[in-house]
Amino acid sequence: MTLSAINSEKIPNNVHLSDDKRLQRALERWQPKFIDWWKGMGPEGFQEKDVYLRTAVSVDREGWAHFDHVRMPEYRWGIFLSEAEPGRKIGFGDNHERDVWQEVPGEHRNALRRLIVTQGDTEPASVEQQRLLGQTCPSLYDLRNLFQVNVEEGRHLWAMVYLLQSYFGRDGREEAEGLLERRSGDVDKPRILTTFNEPIADWLSFFMFTNFTDKDGKYQLLSLAESGFDPLARTARFMLTEEAHHMFVGVTGVERVVRRACEMMKEHDCDDVRPYGGVPLTLIQKYINFWYTSSLDLFGSEKSSNAANYFAAGLKGRAWEMKKHDEHLCLNDYYTMTCVEDGRLTQEDVPLRNAMNELLRDNYIDDNEKSVQKWNREVKKHGFDFEFTLPSKRFHRKVGIYSTHRFNPEGNLIDQEEFNAHHDEWLPNEDDRVYVRSLMKQVTQPGQCANWIAPPNKGINQNPFEYEYVKL
């Protein structure tokens, strides 16, 4: 399909949507419902503003990153799958080396639908969580980045809805409706995963979310990109190209908060920058502890029969399954896991297939260490003796084998009383959150930045920081 043909479609796509009139009509009926949801639950107060956005209009280098000012409700959300790989085989599990599926195998229908719906539900959830942040943006640059993240989450929702409507019949159409009916934080109809019901009331939380929680999305997509259901694998691969920007927003956003705190510490010869309107390094650490551990929960339980079944069936592999692993059956290997037994920590060998969630979580942890190192380099550059750390993966967990026990950030087993005594030392309390929210004052003059965060090192798409990224 040519670029001009893609752009002429009511729903931009590279899946030859016009050849399937039934599917096209179904998606065109869903489209106005999506727009209504976007106007009601998307960024509040900016729907009529021109925003400098990157729009995907194809999957090749020429078309996947087209920049222009556009109003968000008029953004060209589309359906794009990475190019098909001729002769592709299932790369792991009991169906290893068999042809990938172009249609949903009947015996895996429910499992695949569950995977797609769970992934799809996270996309509108994050838009809902972030809908009020524009009212307290620290700069036009940040405002534009927020909206770029939002519209791409909307496109990722379209990607999952396409799979549901195309391959799951009436069930898929009902699930697509449900994705627009649940609401982040709603008591009666919350989003599926707990982290996506957490409020994001300040920009420090937004940066933590885009670093830690969107990075979970990266690893979920990497595992789905290996799927034997080829349309899902191809969809996930293209989504990964857009997801990278979300994590860039997170890691550089936190880095800029750290930089500004260090500048204030040096200027005023102090450790606590609250009197000067900054975010103390110790408070940033508490936000790290909260959002990192909440995101760890998104991988599921450490010992999981569902994960084993997904791997065995060829539905969800390890990250970089074909690139980083030589053996793809995982029938005779074990993962040594730290567990709690009789009030003490013990080691247990778990069949590798049952530890697939934990393997993916380990990849995620290693990736996050790189973010922390980046923030620590910023601190050292200013000459301060302070280091951010990731807490133990046992700390502050609400899902999995550690959720019924209490641990300190080093991963040592403690009782509830000790945890309560140190809670405000380890995690943000209400006073912390109120203070951070008090810093959130909207700054919309081009080239200006809020006092609590440093400006970025460079602008977007070779434009300067002073560029009018959102026309107000």
KAWO-V630161 format. One line per field, one symbol per residue. burial: + if it has 16 or more other C-alpha atoms within 10 Angstrom, else -. A space follows every 50 residues. Layout:
burial=???
This chain:
burial=--+--+----+++++-+-----++--+--++--+---++-++++-++--+ +++++++++----++---+++++-++++++++------++++++++---+ +--+-------++-++++++++++++++++++++++++++++++++++++ ++++++++++++++++++---++-++--++-++++----+++++++++-+ ++++++++++++++++++++++++++++++++++++++++-++-+++-++ +++++++++++++++------++---++++++++++++++++++++++++ ++++-++++++++++++++-+------+++----+---++---------- +++++++++++--++--+--++-+++-++--------+++++++++++++ ++--+++++---+-----+------+++---++--+--++-+++-+--++ ++++++---+---++-+++++-
